[in-house]
Amino acid sequence: MPLLLPILLCAALGGIASAAFAVALLWIPPERSARMLPHFVSFATGALLGAALLALLPEAMETAGPAGAHGVGAALLVGLGVFFVIEKLVLWWHSHDEEDSRRRGDDHPGHDHDPGHGGGGGGHASGVLVLVGDSIHNALDGVLIAAAFLKDPSLGLLTTFAVAAHEIPHRVGDFALLVHAGFSQRRALILNLATGIASVLGALVAYFALRQAMSALPYALAFAAAGFLYIAVAGLIPGLQRRADPRTSATQVLLISLGIATIALAERLTHA
């Protein structure tokens, strides 16, 4: 099991260390961090697109061969569908919780909600949803990292880089949501870090499962590519589109291109 240790370390890097790095951004003055965060998102978008289309998907097609091309396409579609359904479930659960919270407020009009703490119990419930969603997301990240490492350690490192790139801005946002939901900053930090353990668990399960069924590896890589594509196209790009002024748009295009170029260069160097 020579690959298990680097897989678990990289899963921890993607899930836990990225949260710790994200917290470092909180020490930066709010005005400056607010300007920096969209740049991280733009770069992460490019890194995810590059990892999916220049690394994971080509490796899946090469491993599966011509006879497995349709299977790779099917795995890609299934992956997009799975991530869509997971996001829908989290959004539905979150909106359902907010509706229940509003009803509790209507039933008890004299109850004083502290707006700075996300509305008391309802706010904490929203925080729990953030933690559940993060844990699922991190577990899937661990699966993606393990699948990439089993194909090629260099591909695993590229996948870890892409995971960490998109996790950093994601974790900053989650920390803010947890604090808004009523958690203390210290507790929000600890819980945010703790959800990264799910990435290690996901990687551990995927390692043993895929080693028992190596024929499924190219389809796991296609599933991983689908996850990165979905996060980039459905999760990150819509937020970038909210600002359409020429200067911001040019900066976004430049940083997305830089993210893609970074993956392309790393891919070329590791296969030189």
C-alpha positions as a printed NumPy array, in Angstrom:
array([[  0.   ,   0.   ,   0.   ],
       [  2.754,   2.485,  -0.952],
       [  0.267,   4.999,  -2.382],
       [ -2.03 ,   5.103,   0.621],
       [  0.065,   7.516,   2.693],
       [  0.497,  10.186,  -0.039],
       [ -3.202,   9.842,  -0.927],
       [ -4.236,  10.479,   2.676],
       [ -1.75 ,  13.335,   3.046],
       [ -2.98 ,  15.016,  -0.128],
       [ -6.612,  14.487,   0.884],
       [ -5.77 ,  16.165,   4.195],
       [ -4.05 ,  18.97 ,   2.305],
       [ -7.096,  19.497,   0.094],
       [ -9.599,  19.248,   2.941],
       [ -7.894,  20.525,   6.099],
       [ -4.886,  22.624,   5.122],
       [ -6.948,  24.612,   2.609],
       [ -9.283,  25.572,   5.459],
       [ -6.329,  26.664,   7.57 ],
       [ -4.947,  28.754,   4.686],
       [ -8.376,  30.261,   4.124],
       [ -8.499,  31.355,   7.76 ],
       [ -5.238,  33.252,   7.211],
       [ -7.163,  35.47 ,   4.787],
       [ -9.413,  36.489,   7.673],
       [ -6.483,  38.305,   9.291],
       [ -6.247,  40.551,   6.25 ],
       [ -8.264,  43.787,   6.515],
       [-11.822,  43.162,   5.217],
       [-11.552,  45.699,   2.39 ],
       [ -8.418,  44.049,   1.024],
       [ -9.647,  40.465,   1.455],
       [-12.918,  41.408,  -0.284],
       [-10.857,  42.496,  -3.286],
       [ -8.612,  39.413,  -3.176],
       [-11.253,  36.705,  -2.86 ],
       [-12.789,  37.12 ,  -6.368],
       [ -9.267,  36.719,  -7.793],
       [ -8.9  ,  33.391,  -5.966],
       [-12.264,  32.312,  -7.403],
       [-11.217,  33.237, -10.954],
       [ -7.929,  31.346, -10.652],
       [ -9.698,  28.344,  -9.073],
       [-12.179,  28.286, -11.973],
       [ -9.342,  28.   , -14.464],
       [ -7.571,  25.347, -12.371],
       [-10.725,  23.22 , -12.17 ],
       [-11.433,  23.505, -15.897],
       [ -7.82 ,  22.697, -16.72 ],
       [ -7.69 ,  19.708, -14.372],
       [-10.95 ,  18.32 , -15.754],
       [-10.362,  18.827, -19.477],
       [ -6.558,  18.659, -19.774],
       [ -5.742,  16.014, -17.16 ],
       [ -8.552,  13.873, -15.752],
       [-10.707,  13.377, -18.843],
       [ -7.803,  12.646, -21.245],
       [ -6.41 ,  10.114, -18.732],
       [ -9.833,   8.487, -18.463],
       [-10.144,   8.215, -22.259],
       [ -6.608,   6.874, -22.628],
       [ -7.102,   4.265, -19.892],
       [-10.497,   3.125, -21.148],
       [ -9.398,   2.966, -24.778],
       [-11.711,   3.297, -27.797],
       [-13.945,   0.495, -26.552],
       [-14.601,   2.352, -23.307],
       [-15.252,   5.788, -24.787],
       [-19.025,   5.503, -24.424],
       [-18.612,   4.35 , -20.834],
       [-16.445,   7.374, -20.067],
       [-19.099,   9.648, -21.579],
       [-21.778,   7.928, -19.512],
       [-19.691,   8.314, -16.331],
       [-19.281,  12.011, -17.129],
       [-23.045,  12.425, -17.482],
       [-23.715,  10.462, -14.298],
       [-21.188,  12.601, -12.434],
       [-22.83 ,  15.834, -13.586],
       [-26.214,  14.452, -12.565],
       [-24.979,  13.347,  -9.133],
       [-23.453,  16.741,  -8.342],
       [-26.609,  18.47 ,  -9.576],
       [-28.814,  16.321,  -7.325],
       [-26.533,  16.809,  -4.299],
       [-26.629,  20.566,  -4.765],
       [-30.417,  20.492,  -5.171],
       [-30.827,  18.473,  -1.959],
       [-28.639,  20.868,   0.015],
       [-30.47 ,  23.909,  -1.392],
       [-33.868,  22.327,  -0.707],
       [-32.877,  21.383,   2.824],
       [-31.525,  24.878,   3.438],
       [-34.653,  26.624,   2.12 ],
       [-36.877,  24.234,   4.092],
       [-34.938,  25.05 ,   7.249],
       [-35.256,  28.806,   6.624],
       [-39.021,  28.412,   6.091],
       [-39.327,  26.536,   9.392],
       [-37.288,  29.24 ,  11.077],
       [-39.623,  31.947,   9.75 ],
       [-42.651,  29.987,  10.944],
       [-41.171,  29.704,  14.421],
       [-40.64 ,  33.444,  14.394],
       [-44.279,  34.021,  13.329],
       [-45.575,  31.694,  16.008],
       [-43.59 ,  33.518,  18.674],
       [-43.676,  37.165,  17.708],
       [-42.314,  38.27 ,  21.047],
       [-39.163,  36.168,  20.666],
       [-36.132,  38.38 ,  20.231],
       [-33.816,  37.229,  17.449],
       [-30.305,  38.588,  17.43 ],
       [-29.625,  39.506,  13.799],
       [-25.92 ,  39.279,  14.377],
       [-26.26 ,  35.6  ,  15.223],
       [-28.348,  34.337,  12.38 ],
       [-31.677,  34.152,  14.172],
       [-30.97 ,  31.927,  17.174],
       [-31.805,  28.245,  16.795],
       [-32.752,  28.605,  13.15 ],
       [-29.369,  30.172,  12.499],
       [-27.568,  27.279,  14.146],
       [-29.601,  24.857,  12.042],
       [-28.415,  26.68 ,   8.926],
       [-24.867,  26.34 ,  10.22 ],
       [-25.361,  22.596,  10.619],
       [-26.481,  22.443,   6.986],
       [-23.269,  24.187,   5.951],
       [-21.265,  21.582,   7.872],
       [-23.216,  18.665,   6.378],
       [-22.828,  20.036,   2.863],
       [-19.116,  20.641,   3.434],
       [-18.584,  17.111,   4.734],
       [-20.259,  15.558,   1.678],
       [-18.33 ,  17.847,  -0.643],
       [-15.013,  17.058,   1.07 ],
       [-15.671,  13.315,   1.012],
       [-16.186,  13.528,  -2.754],
       [-12.966,  15.544,  -3.06 ],
       [-11.171,  12.714,  -1.275],
       [-12.624,  10.197,  -3.73 ],
       [-11.424,  12.316,  -6.66 ],
       [ -7.902,  12.603,  -5.25 ],
       [ -7.651,   8.859,  -4.567],
       [ -8.88 ,   7.952,  -8.059],
       [ -6.335,  10.297,  -9.657],
       [ -3.452,   8.939,  -7.562],
       [ -4.305,   5.345,  -8.433],
       [ -3.994,   6.233, -12.115],
       [ -0.806,   8.285, -11.802],
       [  0.758,  10.028,  -8.758],
       [  1.461,  13.141, -10.846],
       [ -2.21 ,  13.274, -11.795],
       [ -3.041,  12.948,  -8.107],
       [ -0.884,  15.97 ,  -7.308],
       [ -2.577,  18.023, -10.038],
       [ -5.98 ,  17.005,  -8.703],
       [ -4.954,  17.963,  -5.166],
       [ -3.834,  21.368,  -6.427],
       [ -7.174,  21.932,  -8.179],
       [ -9.112,  20.824,  -5.082],
       [ -7.119,  23.142,  -2.806],
       [ -7.489,  26.06 ,  -5.244],
       [-11.282,  25.959,  -5.166],
       [-11.506,  25.014,  -1.48 ],
       [ -9.747,  28.149,  -0.245],
       [-12.401,  30.71 ,  -1.325],
       [-15.114,  28.152,  -0.521],
       [-13.863,  27.786,   3.062],
       [-13.664,  31.552,   3.583],
       [-17.336,  31.815,   2.63 ],
       [-18.295,  28.898,   4.874],
       [-16.484,  30.413,   7.845],
       [-18.469,  33.624,   7.385],
       [-21.725,  31.634,   7.143],
       [-20.982,  29.727,  10.354],
       [-20.233,  32.925,  12.261],
       [-23.416,  34.484,  10.883],
       [-25.337,  31.385,  12.004],
       [-24.336,  32.065,  15.604],
       [-21.142,  30.07 ,  16.108],
       [-18.201,  31.77 ,  17.802],
       [-15.223,  32.436,  15.553],
       [-13.163,  29.814,  17.408],
       [-15.861,  27.153,  17.112],
       [-16.526,  28.028,  13.462],
       [-12.809,  27.627,  12.751],
       [-12.597,  24.24 ,  14.504],
       [-15.731,  22.91 ,  12.771],
       [-14.559,  24.207,   9.4  ],
       [-11.272,  22.353,   9.873],
       [-13.04 ,  19.232,  11.15 ],
       [-15.109,  18.838,   8.   ],
       [-11.823,  18.299,   6.172],
       [-11.579,  14.898,   7.888],
       [-14.333,  13.747,   5.518],
       [-11.881,  14.229,   2.642],
       [ -9.452,  11.772,   4.247],
       [-12.251,   9.265,   4.9  ],
       [-13.498,   9.575,   1.302],
       [ -9.973,   8.986,  -0.003],
       [ -9.512,   5.951,   2.264],
       [-12.75 ,   4.312,   1.131],
       [-12.047,   5.068,  -2.546],
       [ -8.514,   3.685,  -2.298],
       [ -9.63 ,   0.254,  -1.145],
       [-12.757,   0.187,  -3.338],
       [-10.947,   1.122,  -6.554],
       [ -7.996,  -1.196,  -5.881],
       [-10.502,  -4.05 ,  -5.828],
       [-11.995,  -2.898,  -9.131],
       [ -9.238,  -1.261, -11.195],
       [-11.358,  -1.653, -14.326],
       [-13.624,   1.05 , -12.884],
       [-10.734,   3.534, -12.578],
       [-11.222,   5.37 , -15.923],
       [-14.891,   5.894, -15.099],
       [-13.961,   7.175, -11.63 ],
       [-11.631,   9.664, -13.353],
       [-14.481,  10.749, -15.651],
       [-16.695,  11.166, -12.576],
       [-13.953,  13.3  , -11.02 ],
       [-13.782,  15.429, -14.173],
       [-17.565,  15.881, -14.018],
       [-17.281,  17.099, -10.424],
       [-14.669,  19.694, -11.333],
       [-16.653,  20.837, -14.373],
       [-19.849,  21.172, -12.366],
       [-18.163,  23.142,  -9.573],
       [-16.543,  25.496, -12.085],
       [-19.485,  26.005, -14.45 ],
       [-22.428,  25.858, -12.038],
       [-20.765,  27.   ,  -8.824],
       [-18.051,  29.542,  -9.576],
       [-18.692,  31.096, -12.988],
       [-22.219,  32.412, -12.18 ],
       [-20.731,  34.404,  -9.299],
       [-18.071,  35.854, -11.573],
       [-20.72 ,  36.938, -14.077],
       [-22.332,  39.264, -11.545],
       [-19.677,  41.85 , -12.331],
       [-19.493,  42.716, -16.017],
       [-17.453,  45.938, -16.132],
       [-14.557,  45.762, -18.636],
       [-11.728,  45.938, -16.092],
       [-13.128,  43.215, -13.85 ],
       [-13.995,  41.02 , -16.828],
       [-10.474,  41.349, -18.245],
       [ -8.977,  40.445, -14.857],
       [-11.255,  37.409, -14.595],
       [-10.313,  36.183, -18.072],
       [ -6.613,  36.67 , -17.286],
       [ -6.793,  34.763, -13.988],
       [ -8.936,  31.951, -15.419],
       [ -6.387,  31.627, -18.23 ],
       [ -3.582,  31.606, -15.645],
       [ -5.308,  28.783, -13.763],
       [ -5.665,  26.743, -16.967],
       [ -2.076,  27.491, -17.983],
       [ -0.784,  26.412, -14.561],
       [ -2.46 ,  23.009, -14.904],
       [ -1.343,  22.666, -18.537],
       [  2.269,  23.456, -17.627],
       [  2.247,  21.091, -14.666],
       [  0.705,  18.368, -16.82 ],
       [  3.409,  18.818, -19.471],
       [  6.24 ,  18.819, -16.902],
       [  5.017,  15.687, -15.133],
       [  4.772,  13.809, -18.441],
       [  7.996,  15.149, -19.975]])
